[in-house]
C-alpha cells in the first residue's frame, strides 16, 4: 500500500526575539557574501546613514527591528538568496556576484542598482524576476 508522506509545516514567529536574532545573523552573512559596502547594506535594510552601528549590533546577534518594513526587506533579500542558490547550485561565484552584474531584464542595470534605487519595490521586483526565471 502506498504510504502518504506529509510535510510538516514549521511556523516561525518572526516577531520573536530569537527568530529576529537569527535573521539578523543571516542577513549580515548575506551582505558579506555579496561584498556590499556599508551604505548599500543600510539602504537595503531601509536604514539611514546614521544607523551604521546597527550593522555591527546585528553581526553580534542583536535582533532585527520587528517593523513590517524591516521584516519585508529581509524576507525579499533572503528570497533572492534562495532563488540564486536554486538557479546556480554549482556556481557559488556567480551566486555571490549576480546582484552586481548588469542584466538586460533591468534595462542593463544591476539588480543591486534596482534594489537601491527602488527600495522595497526594487527588492520585490528582483526576487519576483528570479522566481519567474526559475519557473516558480
Secondary structure, 3 states (H helix, E strand, C coil): CCCCCCCCCCCCCCCCHHHHHHHHHHHHHHHHHHCCCHHHHHHHCCCCHHHHHHHHHHHCCCCCCCCHHHHHHHHHHHHHHHHHHHHCCCCHHHHHHHHHCEEHHHCCEEHHHHHHHHHHHHHHHHHHHHHHHCCC
